[in-house]
Each structure stands twice: as C-alpha cells, then as structure tokens.
Amino acid sequence: MQILESYVQGGWRAGSGAAANLYNPTTEETIAAASSGGIDFSAALAFARARGGPALREMTFGQRGKMLKTLSAAVHAHRDELIELSIRNAGTTRGDAKFDIDGASGTLAAYAQYGEALGEKRILNDGESVQLGRGARFWGQHILVPRLGAAVHVNAFNFPAWNMLEKAACALLAGTPVIEKPGTPTAMVAWRIAQILIETGAMPAGAFQFIAGSAGDLLDHMGPQDCLAFTGSSATAARIRGNANLINHNIRVNIEADSLNATILAADVSADSDTFRLLIQNVALDMTQKTGQKCTATRRVLVPRARVDEVAAELVESLNMIKLGDPAGADTRMGPVASKSQFADVRAGIDRLAAGAKIACGGSKPARDKGYFIAPTLMIANDARSVVVHTEEVFGPVATIVPYDGGADEAAEIAGLGGGGLVASIYSNDPAWSERAILQLSPWHGRVWAASDKMAEQSIPPGLVLPSMIHGGPGRAGGGEELGGLRGLSFYLQRTAVQAFKGHLDSSFAK
C-alpha cells in the first residue's frame, strides 16, 4: 500500500497518527493512505512567504512563463503513467483521465504563453492613466502588484490534476507561492504530479508545497496577505467562509461550489436539426463523462412541454448505449463514482429527487455487485418549479428534464431557481430568442453557452472549461471567478492607485 507524503519546507514528510485510506472504486481495494498529522502548517506558510514569494517576485512574467512551460512538459511526459493512476484511484475511463490530465498540462501551457507574452514586466497596469489635476502634471494610474503572502488551494476530488494545476498556473504566474491540498479520495494523481513538478527543479524553494491528507489548522495560520481558493461542496464552503481567522484578517477567499447547471431547448429547434442532435450529444456526455462528477455538468434540461417525451426517448436511447464497467476496459464508456461516500451520496440524492420527479432510466440501485457503480439516471420533473429539482444537486450521472412553455423569459426564470450556476447552455436557431435568453440568464451564471446550426460542427461542449474564459458563478455556485486569461491573475495581485507627477508615472509604469 502506498503512503502519500506531504511536501513542505523543501522536503517530503510522512504524516503521523490516523490516516485516511484511498480505494480503487472499481474493486473497493485499499491502495493508499494519507495523513497530515504532525505537519507544521504555520511553518509551511512562513516558508512560502519567506522563500517562495520573494524568489517568484524577483522573476519577470516571462521567466515565470518559461517555468510553467517546463512544468507543463513534465506533466505531459508522464501522461501515460498518470492515466493509469487515475483509472486505478479515481475510477475514470482512459478518455476521462486524459480529459483531466491534458486539461492540467494544457492550462499550464496556456499560462506559460501569457507569461512569455508579458515579457520582462513584473507588474501590470490596470487600464489607462488619467489626469487628476487642472494641469497635465498630476496623473493617476492603477497598477497590479504581487501580494506578499501565499495562496492556499483546497481542491476537489473530481479533477485531481486539472483543479490543482489551473489554480497553481494563475498563482505562480502572478508571483504567488502555493500550498496545494487535493481532495483525499483521489489524491494519488495529485501526489504523483507534485513529485513530477518538484523533480523538474524549475520552481524556486517555497514556491510549491503539497499537503496529503487533512488541511488541519492550516486556515488558522493564514494572514492578511495570503489568499484561499476552494473548490468543493457548498456545505464545506460555508464552513470555510465562517473561519474566524479568515474573517478577522479579511483574507481573500475564492469559492467554486455546487451548481445546478441548466440546458435549455428552444421551441424553434426541429428534431432533424444539427442543434437538436448536439443537445442530445452534449447532455449524454455531461451525464456520463467523469461519471457525471463535473461541476459544469448539466443537472436540469429545460424542454418545451410538448416535446418532453421526444427528448426523453432520445436521451434514454443514447444513455443505454453507454457501456458501464471496469474503466480499464478499452470499450468502457463510464466507470464508477470516485469513492464509497460519493456512491452513498449519489444513491441518496436520486431517492430524494424521486420526490419531485419520475425515473426515465437508471435509478439508485447499484449497477454492479462490486464497486461504486451507478447507471446513468435520467429523471422527468413532475412540475417545472419542483423545489427538490432546483435545490438537490446529485453529483453523479444524473440529470432531470424540466418541462416549460417555451419562452426565453420563463426559461431564464426557471434556470434561476437553481440559485446561481457555473454555466447555462441554450439551443436555438432564433437569434432574437437567444439574445433574450442570454441577457436574462447572465445575472445568474458565470458563463452562457449558445448553440445553433451555424456553430454546431465547430463547437466544444459546454462542460469544457477553457483557460481563456472565466470559470465561476454567482450565488450557489460560490460567487467566485477563476481563469479568464490574465483575469485569473487578479485574485493574487493587489490593485493600487498611484497618484504622482505624470513624468514619474510614465517612466516607471508606462505600458
């Protein structure tokens, strides 16, 4: 059995005391253990601030970009090994493992390019300079400078590679050292990546630290220049927001939590159109990719009332074609959920949804005698405004069809009952309907994805997160924001208004 160690203060250290076991979700075999007992979290933060921060801030954006390029290449070089680890520890199919690992190395590569494009700069200007006085001598300029603390990243179990490295890419390019804490059930992939990154020697001491096991009292030692980015459940997010130390020091916190993402079919879309086929394809993909364990997966499919049976039949047919089984199998399309606790949560969630919806296929019964297997489960809401449908997120291969009357305003209103989402996707060939829907959906969503026949062949799925576009959403989705190109750096930088003689501003901060 593998013991996962933490990397703190420049060395690998095994934790003490009770450890959390990690399992193979296909066989239920215990394969690893992790404990952070005995780790001095205060010292780890101090090491990041004293060693990692100054070294990163001394580097230019271009130099940090080259560092990220080296890290990206190293992860990609170990791709096959990491895929096998993901299959074993996270229950992912080979395709789903590639989705996670390639997303991680690709995001590092994208931010490497941003850094190289910025070149020799160490700070960024935020907007143009402005005249402040009656004459032309006294001007102001907003600048973005690296903060002096560390970034603590508490990551989710579903994307152990991508979730960790998209956060790290933004922070390291901004000049901020990171302490990464992965979701424990699938931590083997993140732990091996941490080893790979350290072995490159590309990062200065203290720039990257890694916690295997519980975060312990780490948050209690954070200070006003530090920041915390969390991805996970809204219940855990609420506990984090209530941490007394974070509140007392007004520490920056970015949250990406639950999301009842909505897919909306407009009434104008015909069954023989590319747009309709794309909806069926994307919903089926969202329900089964990563066994539905994606924060961007659609959970509610809004369909005009007269077409509910038609859409349900198409989706059931597609879902029935998905081969469920051992994720190591070449023809397997969906594996188990990631852990025993996740298995129990998904089954209980399906049963709770059944109070407001009927099952079209699947259900809460285990799909195999051994392992954490749940069949793709499509449900149909009894009522468009059923409370449980708009409040219960089942983080697995589950989605619910919600009937509505077809208007853009009504669709947006029903989608908004979810309390805020990461992404809403709409399918329409009517530009006026789409424009109305986008404007009405935007206040409740971090991203709106719009399909039509004109883009169907060239589109990427709405569940795919890109480095160039923001990832996050309001309300239930956490209220946070990540990525978005250079916008992703702003969380780690301090915006300051400099007011001075224009000549000094031009010589010191000219673009």
C-alpha positions in Angstrom: 0.0 0.0 0.0 1.3 3.4 -1.0 1.8 6.0 1.8 1.3 9.5 0.4 3.7 12.1 1.9 3.4 15.9 2.1 6.0 18.2 0.5 6.6 21.1 2.9 9.6 23.3 3.8 11.6 21.9 1.0 11.2 18.2 1.8 8.9 15.2 1.7 7.4 14.3 5.1 5.2 11.5 6.2 2.3 12.4 8.4 1.7 10.8 11.8 -1.4 9.5 13.5 -4.6 8.2 11.9 -4.6 8.1 8.2 -7.3 8.3 5.6 -7.4 5.3 3.2 -7.7 5.7 -0.5 -9.5 3.0 -2.6 -9.8 1.6 -6.0 -13.5 2.4 -6.7 -13.8 -0.5 -9.2 -12.6 -3.2 -6.8 -13.0 -1.5 -3.4 -9.4 -2.4 -2.7 -7.4 -0.2 -0.3 -4.5 1.2 -2.3 -3.0 4.1 -0.4 -3.2 6.1 2.8 -2.6 9.8 3.6 -2.1 11.7 6.8 -1.0 15.2 7.5 -0.7 14.7 11.3 2.4 16.4 12.7 2.8 18.8 9.8 3.6 22.3 11.0 1.2 24.4 8.8 2.3 27.6 10.3 5.9 26.9 9.3 4.8 25.8 5.8 3.1 29.2 5.3 6.1 31.0 6.7 8.4 29.1 4.4 6.2 30.1 1.4 6.2 33.7 2.4 9.9 34.0 3.2 11.4 31.9 0.5 8.9 31.2 -2.3 7.3 34.6 -2.6 10.5 36.7 -2.8 12.0 34.3 -5.4 8.9 34.4 -7.6 8.6 38.2 -7.4 12.2 38.6 -8.4 11.3 36.7 -11.7 9.7 38.5 -14.6 6.4 37.3 -16.1 8.5 35.9 -19.0 10.7 33.9 -16.6 7.7 32.6 -14.7 6.1 31.7 -18.1 9.1 29.6 -19.0 8.9 27.9 -15.6 5.3 27.0 -16.3 6.2 25.7 -19.8 8.7 23.3 -18.1 6.1 22.1 -15.7 3.6 21.6 -18.4 6.1 19.5 -20.5 6.9 17.4 -17.4 3.3 16.5 -16.7 2.7 15.7 -20.4 5.8 13.5 -20.4 4.3 11.3 -17.6 0.8 11.3 -19.2 0.5 7.5 -19.6 1.6 6.9 -16.0 -0.9 9.4 -14.7 -3.7 8.0 -16.8 -3.1 4.6 -15.2 -3.1 6.1 -11.7 -6.4 7.9 -12.5 -8.0 4.7 -13.7 -6.9 2.9 -10.5 -7.6 5.6 -7.9 -10.4 7.7 -9.4 -12.3 5.1 -11.4 -12.0 7.2 -14.6 -12.1 5.7 -18.1 -9.0 6.3 -20.1 -10.7 9.1 -22.0 -11.8 10.8 -18.8 -8.3 10.5 -17.3 -6.9 12.2 -20.4 -9.6 14.9 -20.0 -8.3 15.7 -16.5 -4.5 15.4 -17.2 -4.5 17.1 -20.6 -6.6 19.9 -19.1 -3.9 20.3 -16.4 -0.9 20.4 -18.7 -2.8 22.5 -21.3 -3.7 25.1 -18.7 -0.1 25.3 -17.6 0.9 25.7 -21.2 -1.7 28.4 -21.8 -0.5 30.5 -18.9 3.1 29.9 -20.0 2.2 31.7 -23.2 0.6 34.6 -21.3 3.7 35.0 -19.3 6.1 34.9 -22.3 3.9 37.5 -24.0 4.2 39.8 -21.0 8.0 39.5 -21.2 10.2 41.5 -18.8 7.4 43.0 -16.8 7.0 42.4 -13.0 3.8 44.4 -12.6 0.7 45.1 -14.7 -1.2 48.3 -15.4 -4.9 48.2 -14.9 -6.4 50.5 -17.5 -5.1 53.8 -18.9 -3.6 56.6 -16.8 -5.8 59.5 -16.1 -5.3 63.2 -15.5 -6.2 64.2 -11.9 -5.3 67.9 -11.7 -6.2 71.0 -13.6 -3.0 70.8 -15.4 -1.2 68.0 -17.2 1.3 67.2 -14.4 -0.7 65.3 -11.8 -1.9 61.9 -13.0 -3.1 58.6 -11.7 -2.5 55.0 -12.7 -3.9 51.8 -11.3 -1.3 49.1 -11.1 -1.4 45.4 -10.1 1.4 44.2 -8.0 2.1 40.7 -6.4 0.9 40.4 -2.8 3.4 39.3 -0.1 1.6 36.1 1.1 0.9 32.6 0.0 -2.0 31.0 -1.8 -3.7 28.1 -0.2 -5.6 25.9 -2.7 -8.1 23.4 -1.4 -9.1 21.3 -4.4 -11.9 18.9 -5.3 -11.7 15.2 -5.7 -13.2 15.0 -9.2 -10.3 16.7 -11.2 -7.1 16.0 -9.1 -4.8 17.1 -11.9 -6.7 20.0 -13.6 -8.2 21.5 -10.5 -4.8 21.7 -8.8 -2.8 23.0 -11.7 -5.2 25.6 -13.1 -5.1 27.3 -9.7 -1.3 26.9 -9.5 -0.8 28.2 -13.0 -2.5 31.5 -12.2 -0.9 32.0 -8.8 2.7 31.1 -9.9 2.5 33.4 -12.9 1.2 36.2 -10.6 4.3 35.6 -8.4 2.5 33.9 -5.5 3.7 30.7 -3.9 1.2 27.9 -3.5 0.2 25.3 -0.9 -1.9 22.6 -2.6 -4.3 20.4 -0.8 -6.1 17.9 -3.0 -9.3 16.0 -2.4 -8.1 13.0 -0.4 -10.2 10.2 -2.1 -8.4 10.7 -5.4 -5.1 12.2 -4.2 -2.8 9.7 -5.8 -2.8 11.6 -9.1 -2.2 14.9 -7.5 0.5 13.5 -5.3 2.4 12.0 -8.2 2.1 15.2 -10.1 3.5 17.1 -7.2 6.5 14.7 -7.3 6.9 15.3 -11.0 6.8 19.1 -10.6 9.4 19.1 -7.8 11.7 16.8 -9.7 12.0 19.3 -12.6 13.8 21.8 -10.3 12.1 24.6 -12.2 10.5 26.2 -9.2 12.3 28.1 -6.5 12.3 26.7 -3.0 9.0 27.5 -1.3 7.1 28.2 -4.5 5.2 24.9 -4.3 4.1 22.9 -1.3 1.7 19.9 -1.1 -0.5 18.5 1.7 -1.5 14.9 1.6 -4.4 14.4 4.0 -6.4 16.8 6.1 -5.8 20.6 6.0 -5.8 20.5 9.8 -5.5 24.0 11.2 -3.9 25.5 8.1 -6.5 28.2 7.7 -6.0 29.3 11.2 -2.4 30.4 10.4 -3.2 32.5 7.3 -2.5 36.2 7.3 -3.8 39.3 5.6 -1.5 39.0 2.6 -2.5 35.3 2.0 -5.4 34.1 -0.1 -7.5 30.9 -0.2 -9.1 29.3 -3.3 -11.5 26.5 -2.6 -13.4 24.1 -5.0 -15.9 21.7 -3.4 -19.3 21.4 -1.8 -21.3 24.4 -0.6 -21.5 22.9 2.9 -17.7 22.9 3.2 -17.5 26.3 1.6 -19.9 27.7 4.2 -17.6 26.3 7.0 -14.6 27.9 5.3 -16.3 31.3 5.0 -17.1 31.1 8.7 -13.5 30.5 9.8 -12.8 33.1 12.4 -9.2 33.7 11.3 -10.2 34.3 7.7 -12.9 36.8 8.8 -10.7 38.6 11.3 -7.9 39.2 8.8 -10.2 39.9 5.8 -8.4 37.2 3.9 -9.3 36.9 0.2 -11.4 33.8 -0.4 -12.5 32.5 -3.8 -15.2 29.8 -3.8 -16.3 27.5 -6.6 -19.1 25.3 -5.2 -22.3 23.4 -6.2 -24.0 24.2 -9.5 -27.3 23.1 -10.8 -26.4 23.9 -14.4 -29.2 24.2 -16.9 -29.5 23.2 -20.5 -32.4 24.8 -22.4 -34.0 23.7 -25.7 -35.9 26.4 -27.5 -39.2 25.6 -29.2 -37.9 26.6 -32.7 -35.4 23.7 -32.8 -36.5 20.9 -35.1 -35.8 17.3 -34.3 -33.8 16.8 -37.6 -31.5 19.9 -37.0 -27.8 19.8 -36.0 -28.7 21.8 -32.9 -31.1 19.2 -31.6 -28.6 16.4 -32.2 -26.0 18.5 -30.4 -28.2 18.9 -27.4 -28.7 15.1 -27.1 -25.0 14.5 -27.6 -23.9 17.1 -25.0 -26.4 16.2 -22.3 -25.4 12.5 -22.6 -21.7 13.5 -22.5 -22.3 15.6 -19.4 -24.1 12.9 -17.6 -21.5 10.2 -18.3 -18.1 11.9 -18.6 -16.3 11.5 -15.3 -19.4 9.6 -14.3 -21.2 12.9 -14.1 -18.8 14.2 -11.4 -18.2 17.5 -13.1 -19.1 20.9 -11.6 -20.0 22.1 -15.1 -22.2 19.1 -15.9 -25.9 19.8 -16.7 -28.3 18.8 -14.0 -31.5 20.3 -15.4 -32.7 20.0 -19.0 -35.5 22.5 -19.8 -37.7 21.2 -22.6 -40.9 22.6 -24.2 -43.8 20.6 -22.6 -45.0 19.1 -25.9 -41.5 17.7 -26.6 -40.6 16.1 -23.2 -41.4 12.6 -24.3 -39.5 13.0 -27.5 -36.3 14.4 -25.8 -36.5 11.8 -23.0 -36.7 9.0 -25.6 -33.7 10.3 -27.4 -31.6 10.7 -24.3 -32.6 7.3 -22.9 -31.6 5.7 -26.2 -28.2 7.5 -26.0 -27.6 6.6 -22.4 -28.5 3.0 -22.9 -25.6 2.8 -25.4 -23.1 3.8 -22.8 -21.1 0.7 -21.6 -20.7 0.8 -17.9 -17.9 -1.3 -16.3 -14.2 -1.6 -15.5 -12.7 1.8 -16.5 -9.5 0.0 -17.7 -11.5 -1.7 -20.4 -10.9 -0.3 -23.9 -14.6 -0.1 -24.8 -15.9 1.1 -21.4 -17.5 4.5 -21.6 -18.3 5.1 -17.9 -16.7 3.8 -14.7 -17.7 4.0 -11.0 -18.1 7.2 -8.9 -14.9 8.0 -7.1 -15.5 6.8 -3.6 -17.7 4.9 -1.2 -19.1 8.1 0.3 -19.7 9.5 -3.1 -21.6 6.3 -4.0 -23.8 6.7 -0.9 -24.4 10.4 -1.6 -25.4 9.8 -5.3 -27.8 7.0 -4.4 -29.4 9.0 -1.6 -29.7 12.0 -3.9 -31.5 10.1 -6.6 -34.0 8.9 -4.0 -34.6 12.5 -2.8 -35.1 13.7 -6.4 -37.7 11.0 -6.8 -40.0 13.0 -4.5 -40.4 15.6 -7.3 -39.6 13.6 -10.5 -40.1 10.2 -12.1 -37.3 8.0 -13.3 -37.0 7.5 -17.1 -33.9 5.3 -16.9 -31.4 4.2 -14.3 -32.1 4.7 -10.6 -30.4 4.4 -7.2 -29.9 0.6 -7.3 -26.2 -0.4 -7.6 -25.4 -1.2 -11.2 -22.8 -3.9 -10.3 -22.3 -6.3 -7.4 -18.9 -4.9 -6.6 -17.5 -1.3 -6.9 -19.2 2.0 -6.8 -21.3 1.8 -9.9 -24.4 3.8 -10.7 -26.2 3.6 -14.0 -26.9 6.9 -15.9 -30.1 8.2 -14.5 -32.5 10.4 -16.3 -35.5 11.8 -14.5 -38.5 13.9 -15.5 -39.8 16.6 -13.2 -43.4 16.4 -12.1 -43.6 20.2 -12.1 -41.4 22.9 -13.6 -41.0 24.6 -10.2 -40.5 21.5 -8.1 -38.4 22.6 -5.2 -36.3 19.5 -4.9 -35.3 19.6 -8.6 -33.9 23.1 -8.2 -32.2 22.5 -4.9 -30.8 19.0 -5.0 -27.6 18.5 -6.9 -26.7 14.9 -7.3 -23.0 14.8 -8.1 -23.1 11.8 -10.4 -24.5 10.5 -13.7 -27.9 12.2 -13.1 -30.0 14.8 -14.8 -33.6 15.9 -14.8 -35.8 17.0 -17.7 -37.9 20.1 -16.6 -41.0 21.0 -18.8 -41.6 24.6 -19.6 -43.8 26.6 -22.1 -41.0 27.7 -24.5 -40.5 31.4 -23.8 -37.0 32.8 -23.2 -38.0 34.7 -20.1 -39.7 31.7 -18.5 -36.7 29.5 -19.2 -34.3 32.0 -17.6 -36.6 32.3 -14.6 -36.8 28.6 -14.1 -33.0 28.3 -14.5 -32.6 31.0 -11.9 -34.4 28.8 -9.3 -31.1 26.9 -9.0 -29.7 29.9 -7.2 -26.7 30.6 -9.4 -24.7 28.4 -11.8 -21.4 27.9 -13.5 -22.8 27.5 -17.0 -26.1 27.6 -18.8 -26.4 26.2 -22.3 -29.1 27.2 -24.8 -30.1 25.6 -28.1 -31.9 27.8 -30.6 -31.7 28.9 -34.2 -33.7 32.0 -33.4 -31.3 34.9 -32.8 -33.9 37.1 -31.0 -34.8 34.2 -28.7 -31.1 33.5 -28.0 -30.3 37.2 -27.3 -33.2 37.5 -24.9 -32.2 34.2 -23.1 -28.6 35.2 -22.8 -29.4 38.6 -21.3 -31.8 37.0 -18.8 -29.6 34.1 -17.9 -26.3 36.1 -17.4 -27.0 37.6 -14.0 -27.3 34.0 -12.6 -24.4 32.4 -14.5 -20.7 32.8 -14.9 -20.9 31.5 -18.5 -23.7 31.2 -21.1 -23.1 28.8 -24.0 -25.3 29.2 -27.0 -25.7 26.6 -29.7 -27.2 26.9 -33.2 -26.9 25.2 -36.6 -24.3 27.7 -37.6 -21.8 26.7 -35.0 -22.8 23.1 -34.2 -20.0 21.5 -36.2 -17.2 23.6 -34.7 -18.4 23.8 -31.1 -16.8 22.5 -28.0 -19.0 21.0 -25.2 -20.4 23.5 -22.7 -18.9 21.4 -19.8 -15.4 22.1 -21.0 -13.5 24.9 -19.1 -11.0 26.9 -21.1 -8.1 28.9 -19.7 -9.1 31.9 -21.8 -12.6 32.2 -20.4 -13.7 32.7 -16.8 -14.8 29.8 -14.6 -17.1 30.5 -11.7 -20.6 31.7 -11.0 -22.8 33.7 -8.5 -24.9 32.5 -5.6 -25.0 28.8 -5.1 -22.0 28.4 -7.5 -19.8 30.1 -4.9 -19.6 33.7 -6.1 -16.0 33.1 -7.3 -14.1 33.5 -10.6 -11.0 31.8 -11.9 -9.1 31.7 -15.2 -10.3 34.1 -18.0 -6.8 34.7 -19.4 -5.0 37.4 -17.4 -8.1 37.9 -15.3 -7.1 34.8 -13.5 -4.1 36.6 -12.0 -6.0 39.4 -10.4 -7.0 37.3 -7.4 -3.4 37.1 -6.4 -2.4 40.7 -7.2 -3.1 43.9 -5.3 -4.7 46.8 -7.3 -3.3 50.1 -6.1 -4.0 53.6 -7.4 -0.7 55.5 -7.8 -1.1 59.3 -7.9 2.0 61.2 -8.9 3.8 63.5 -11.4 3.0 62.3 -14.9 6.6 62.1 -15.9 7.3 59.7 -13.0 4.3 57.6 -13.8 5.3 57.4 -17.5 8.9 56.4 -16.7 8.0 53.9 -14.0 4.7 52.4 -15.2 4.4 53.1 -18.9 3.0 50.2 -20.9 
